[in-house]
Amino acid sequence: MTPHVAGFRVADICPQPSMRFRHFNTCMTTAGGRYVSNWKIAEDGMLTLNIEVPFNAKANVNLIIRFQLID
């Protein structure tokens, strides 16, 4: 998570899901409030993404998925 606008009124959130970790939970408390970014990859490959943004704030979420085909 990085500020897109000073004071974290707008944040850039760029989760990077990976089968190596399968899940990741993070939060950041800023002057503008608390941002949360959590993701989980289930056994069937289903990705669940949970983003929380403080009241009166915004976030740009950039999600890049990389995968490898296995024969």
Secondary structure as the mmCIF struct_conf table of DSSP 4:
data_model
#
loop_
_struct_conf.conf_type_id
_struct_conf.id
_struct_conf.beg_label_comp_id
_struct_conf.beg_label_asym_id
_struct_conf.beg_label_seq_id
_struct_conf.end_label_comp_id
_struct_conf.end_label_asym_id
_struct_conf.end_label_seq_id
STRN STRN1 THR A 2 PRO A 3
BEND BEND1 HIS A 4 VAL A 5
HELX_RH_3T_P HELX_RH_3T_P1 ALA A 6 PHE A 8
BEND BEND2 ARG A 9 ARG A 9
STRN STRN2 VAL A 10 ILE A 13
TURN_TY1_P TURN_TY1_P1 MET A 19 PHE A 21
BEND BEND3 ARG A 22 ARG A 22
STRN STRN3 HIS A 23 THR A 30
TURN_TY1_P TURN_TY1_P2 ALA A 31 GLY A 32
STRN STRN4 GLY A 33 ILE A 41
TURN_TY1_P TURN_TY1_P3 GLU A 43 ASP A 44
STRN STRN5 LEU A 47 GLU A 52
TURN_TY1_P TURN_TY1_P4 PHE A 55 ASN A 56
STRN STRN6 LYS A 58 VAL A 61
#
